[in-house]
Amino acid sequence: MALTTLKDDLLAEFREERIMINEQIEMLDPLSVSLRKPAAQRLLSSGTLILTEVSCYIISAGGVAFMIFMHFIYPFSILGQILYDTESRNKIGGPGIFYLILGVYGLAATVVSLIFIVGRLAREMRLKNEILHVAGKDIRTLLGHHLQRKAALDTIEQRHHLGTPEIGQPVRLSVNEVMNPAYSR
């Protein structure tokens, strides 16, 4: 078992931290760029989704009201008249009229349900976009901290003229081999 000095351990930890910071910066930078969206575009997208959501809810409520008052609206009121008029019902067929009315109500209920689902999907997209915006902001903050840490590590390396010898190999420099940063030739 080889004994290492504190200096060797600290230099090894310093190199590993530099490698880790560089790898994380390489991983987070494209993610940060892909999640970045201008505020105006995000506001327009959010506003459009809110407008779509509210419109779908209003149309759904109108569709339910339409189904309730369908027998008072002209083209659909004829179905009720045909159902209750015995001569027309016998001419066309009683079960056929009943199934036609059920089909019209079923079709209206299906359309109302689908429009309501579209409204719910617009809401989910809006909430997802807000989460992605927060995640993008947090990733940019994290990337900024990593860049600051990388700059601090670079400064320490330049200040102390740290080479990149392999871990476990001691750095042996004589006084004459160390450059003086204050002395220029």
C-alpha positions in Angstrom: 0.0 0.0 0.0 1.5 3.3 -1.2 1.4 6.2 1.2 0.3 9.5 -0.3 0.7 12.9 1.1 -2.0 15.3 1.7 -0.8 17.4 -1.1 -1.1 14.5 -3.6 -4.6 13.7 -2.3 -5.7 17.3 -2.7 -4.2 17.5 -6.2 -6.0 14.3 -7.2 -9.3 15.7 -5.8 -8.7 19.0 -7.6 -8.2 17.2 -10.9 -11.3 15.0 -10.4 -13.4 18.0 -9.5 -12.2 19.8 -12.7 -13.1 16.7 -14.8 -16.5 16.4 -13.1 -17.2 20.2 -13.6 -16.2 20.0 -17.3 -18.4 16.9 -17.9 -21.4 18.5 -16.2 -20.9 21.7 -18.2 -20.8 19.7 -21.4 -24.0 17.9 -20.4 -26.0 20.9 -19.1 -25.1 23.5 -21.8 -27.0 21.9 -24.7 -29.9 21.2 -22.3 -30.0 24.8 -21.2 -29.9 26.1 -24.8 -32.7 23.8 -25.8 -34.9 24.9 -22.9 -34.2 28.5 -23.5 -37.2 30.3 -25.0 -37.7 34.1 -25.3 -40.1 35.6 -22.8 -42.4 37.0 -25.6 -42.7 33.6 -27.3 -43.4 31.9 -24.0 -46.0 34.5 -23.1 -47.7 34.2 -26.5 -47.7 30.4 -26.2 -49.0 30.5 -22.6 -51.7 33.1 -23.6 -52.7 31.0 -26.6 -53.0 27.9 -24.4 -55.1 29.8 -21.8 -57.3 31.1 -24.5 -57.7 27.7 -26.0 -58.5 26.1 -22.6 -61.1 28.7 -21.7 -62.7 28.5 -25.1 -62.9 24.8 -24.9 -64.6 25.0 -21.5 -67.1 27.6 -22.7 -67.9 25.5 -25.8 -68.3 22.4 -23.6 -70.7 24.3 -21.3 -72.6 25.6 -24.4 -72.7 22.1 -25.8 -74.3 20.8 -22.5 -76.8 23.6 -22.7 -77.4 22.8 -26.3 -78.2 19.2 -25.4 -80.6 20.3 -22.6 -82.5 22.7 -24.9 -82.1 20.8 -28.1 -85.8 20.0 -28.4 -86.5 23.8 -28.5 -84.1 24.6 -31.4 -85.7 24.4 -34.8 -84.0 21.6 -36.8 -83.9 19.4 -33.7 -87.4 20.2 -32.5 -88.7 18.3 -35.6 -87.3 15.1 -34.1 -89.4 15.5 -31.0 -92.5 16.3 -33.1 -91.9 13.2 -35.2 -91.4 11.1 -32.1 -94.7 12.3 -30.5 -96.8 12.4 -33.7 -98.3 8.9 -34.2 -98.8 9.2 -37.9 -95.1 10.2 -38.6 -93.9 7.6 -36.1 -95.9 4.8 -37.8 -94.7 6.0 -41.3 -91.0 6.0 -40.4 -91.0 3.4 -37.6 -91.1 4.0 -33.8 -87.7 2.4 -32.8 -85.9 4.1 -35.8 -87.0 7.5 -34.6 -86.0 6.7 -31.0 -82.6 5.5 -32.1 -82.1 8.6 -34.4 -82.8 10.9 -31.4 -80.5 8.8 -29.2 -77.8 9.0 -31.9 -78.1 12.8 -32.2 -77.8 13.2 -28.4 -75.0 10.7 -28.4 -73.2 12.6 -31.1 -73.6 15.9 -29.3 -72.4 14.3 -26.1 -69.3 12.9 -27.9 -68.4 16.2 -29.4 -68.9 18.0 -26.1 -66.7 15.4 -24.4 -63.9 15.7 -27.0 -63.9 19.5 -26.8 -63.7 19.2 -23.0 -60.8 16.8 -23.4 -59.0 19.2 -25.7 -59.4 21.9 -23.0 -57.9 19.6 -20.4 -55.0 18.8 -22.7 -54.4 22.5 -23.3 -54.2 23.0 -19.5 -51.8 20.1 -19.1 -49.6 21.5 -21.9 -49.6 25.0 -20.2 -48.6 23.5 -16.9 -45.9 21.4 -18.5 -44.5 24.4 -20.2 -44.4 26.3 -16.9 -42.5 23.3 -15.4 -40.1 23.3 -18.3 -39.5 27.0 -17.9 -38.7 26.6 -14.2 -36.4 23.7 -15.0 -34.7 25.6 -17.7 -34.2 28.6 -15.3 -32.8 26.2 -12.6 -30.5 24.5 -15.1 -29.1 27.9 -16.3 -28.5 28.8 -12.6 -26.8 25.5 -12.0 -24.7 26.0 -15.2 -23.8 29.5 -14.0 -22.6 28.1 -10.7 -20.5 25.4 -12.5 -19.0 28.0 -14.8 -18.0 30.1 -11.7 -16.5 27.1 -10.0 -14.6 26.2 -13.2 -13.3 29.8 -13.4 -12.2 29.5 -9.7 -10.5 26.2 -10.4 -8.7 27.7 -13.4 -7.6 30.6 -11.3 -6.2 28.3 -8.6 -4.4 26.3 -11.3 -2.8 29.3 -12.9 -1.9 30.9 -9.6 -0.1 27.8 -8.3 1.2 26.7 -11.7 -0.3 23.2 -11.3 0.8 20.9 -14.0 -1.2 17.8 -14.9 1.0 15.0 -13.7 -0.6 11.6 -13.2 -2.1 10.9 -9.9 0.4 9.3 -7.5 3.4 10.8 -9.2 4.9 13.6 -7.0 5.6 16.9 -8.6 9.3 17.7 -8.1 10.3 21.2 -9.2 13.3 23.1 -8.3 13.2 26.7 -7.4 14.7 27.7 -10.8 12.0 25.8 -12.8 9.1 27.7 -11.3 8.3 30.8 -13.3 7.8 34.1 -11.6 4.5 35.6 -12.9 5.6 39.1 -11.8 8.8 38.9 -13.9 8.5 39.4 -17.6 11.4 39.0 -20.0 
